[in-house]
Amino acid sequence: MRTAALRPDDVVCEVGPGLGSLTLGLLPACAHVTAVEIDPRLADQLPRTVADRVPTLTDRLTVVTADALRVPELPGPPPTALVANLPYNIAVPVLLHLLELLPSIRTALVLVQLEVADRLAATPGSAAYGVPSVKAAWYADVRRAGAVARPVFWPVPNVDSGLVALSRRPAPEGDRAATFAVIDAAFATRRKGLRAALARWAGSPAAAEARLRAAGIDPTTRGEQLSVTDFARLAATAPVPGEER
């Protein structure tokens, strides 16, 4: 709870509460917890667990039985914080979906596979920098917040885990969907310079070069050298006449 830096008035969104170990720690530290659980049996059991362990805090819990990747909205007060042990196989899509779905979230602390933590918090030019790094940076400042030893979990996993902290900040100027399309194209063939990597996105290598130069970016640069602001500026350049797709 200390690492999450929750305020007493925070409304927390928790994903995958499972048996409720984290939920029980969150409830005394904030105003409300909205827990999203895909398993109906676990979702049904969670209120009972809270009633047994902390009966005075039952009114602070809302359980939503849903897939966090597909939930269209959440009931109750808008969440101001995300604190979750995210399913490792879908951690990045869930995180990005919730950051887009819930603009009221100002902070997040998520537990993910250590390799994913490195990718989310990576900066331009580093080996781990890629699609998750840039897309997460659209929404927030991201940093590593520590590692979690394998024996903490039961059963003990075969992978290492890491905490990632996010602090919401204004998005870059531009269109998110258009920017994300450029990001995907740039990293689809990350060993290529952007003139070649973005040829299909722009319509041709020449059109890609023209748009890169219009954005003030060297066409020989690779995607891992660009910040999210660079990608947003590139996405906003006008298509080359005759090359629109």
N, C-alpha and C positions, 0 to 999 in steps of 0.2 A: 504493500500500500504506500510505503514511503517513496518508492521509486515512481509510482504513478502520480504522485503529487496531487492527489484529489482534494477538492475543496468541499466543505460540508454541504454546499448547495448544488454540487454536481449531480447530473443525471447520467448514469453510466450505461452504455450499451455493452453487454457481454455476449460473446459468441461461443456456442458450444460449452455451456456450463457443466454438462455431464452430471456427475454426482453432487456438485454444488460446493466443492472445496473453496474455489475462488469466490463464489457468490457469497458465502458466509463471511469472508473477509471484507468484501466490498460493502455490504449492507450497512455496517456501523460507520463507514467512512464517508458516506455520501447521502444525498437526499433520496435517490431512487435508483434501482437497477432494472433495466429491461433486458431480459435474458432471451436470446434467440437459440432455440434447440431444435434440431431436425428430427431427433428420435422421440416419437410420441410417448414412449414409456418413461424416458428420462424427464421429458417436459412435465409429465403428470406427477412424477415423484418429487420434483424440485420444491414446489410449494409445501409439501408435507415435510421435507427435510428442514426447510426454514422454520416451519411452525414448531417442529420438535426442538431445534437447536437455539433459535432466537425468536421466540414467539412474539416479542414486543416489536419486531421489525417486519412482520409479514406484509404490512401495508406499503412497504417500500419496494416490493417486488412485483414485476409484471413478467409473465412468461409468454413468449410467442413461439408457437410450434411452426417452424418454417425453415426453409433452406436459406441460409444467409446470402447465398449467391443470387437468389431470386426474389427475396422479400422486397415488395414494392414500397412499403412504408412501415413505420412502427407506430403503435398506439401510444397515447400518453404524452407527457412533456417531451420536447425535443432533447435528445441526448447531447450532452456537452463534452463527454469523454468516452473513449473506447478503450476498454481493458479486456484483453482476451488471450486465451491460449488457442491460437488459430489452428485448424486442421492443416497439417504440414503440406499435404498434397495440393491444397487449393488456397494457401495462405495469401498469396499476392492478389489473385482475382477477388477474394473476399474483401481484403483490405481496400483495394481500389474502388470496389463497388460501394462499400459503406462510406468512404470519404466523399464519393460523388452523391450518394443518396442522402447523406446527413450533413449538410453544410454547417449545421449548428455545432458539430464536434470541433472543439478547439485543441484538444490534446488526445493523444493515443499512446498506449503502451501495449505492445503485442509480443507474445512469445512465438517464435518461429524456429525452423531449422537454422542452424548457425550459418550455413552457406547462404541461405535466403536473407538472413539478417545482414550479412556482409554486402549482398547485392543491393538491398534496399537503401543502405546507408552510404553506398559508394559515391565518390565524387568524380567529376569528369577527368579522364586521363588515367584512372586507376584500372587495374585488371578486372575487378569485379563489376565495373560500371556497365550498365546495360539497360534494357527496357524497364525492368522494375525500378531501377534507380531514378530514371528520368520521369516516369509517370508518377511515382510517389512524390517527386519534387514539385510536380504541378500543384499539389495540394498543400505541402507542408515542408518545413525544415525537418530533416530526418537524421537521427544519430543512433549509434550503438549504445545500449544502456546496460550492458553486462552479459555474462554468459551464465548458463544454468547447467549444473552437473547432471550427468545421466542418472546417478542413483537417487536423485530427488523424485523421479517418476517411478510409478509401478503400473505395469511391468516396465523394467528398464529398457529404454529404446536403444536402437542400434545407431542413432545419429546424435550429434551434439546439438544443443539448443542455445538460442541467443535472444535477448530482449532488444526491441527496437522502440525508441521513443520518437513521436512525431508531434510537432507544434504547428498548428494551422497558420498559414499566412496567405495574403492575397495571391490569387493565381496570376500568372503572366497575362499580359494583354493578348487577346487572340481567341480563336475557337479551339476548345478542348479536343473535339473529335478530329478536326483537321490536323491538329498538332500530333495527336496520338497516331494518326495514320502515317505521318512522316517518320515518327519514331520507329514504328514497326518496320517500315521500309528500310530505314537506315541500318537497323541491326539485323535484318534478315540475312545479309551477307556482310558481316562486320569487318571482314578482312579487306574489303574493297574500299577505295576512296568514294566519297559521296557522289561524285559525278556518275560513276557506274552503279553504285548501290541504289540511287534514286531515279535511275533511268525509266523504270517502269512506272513509278509514281508520277513523274513529270511528263512522261510521254516519249522521251528519247534522252540519250546522254547529253545532247546539245541543249535541250530544254532544261534538264536538271542543272547543267552548268550555268545557264542564264539565270535561273531562279536563285541558285547559290550565290552568284555574284551580286544579284539584286539585294540579297540579305546580308551582304558583306562577309561572306564565308568563302574561304579558299576551296575550290572544287576538289582538290586532292586530299582534303581533310577527311578523316574517318569519323564515324558517328560517335565514337566514345570520347571524342574531344569536345563535343558540343554540350552546353548546358540546356536546361529546359527552356530558358528564355531564347536561346539561339534557335531551337526547334520551333518555338512559337512564331518567331520572326520569319523563319523560312516558310512556314505554313501559310503565312499571311501574304506572301508575294503573289503577284498575279501570274496565272498560267501564261505560257508562251502562246501567242496566236497560232492556231492550227494544230496545237499539241494537246488541247483540252481532252480529258478522258471522262 
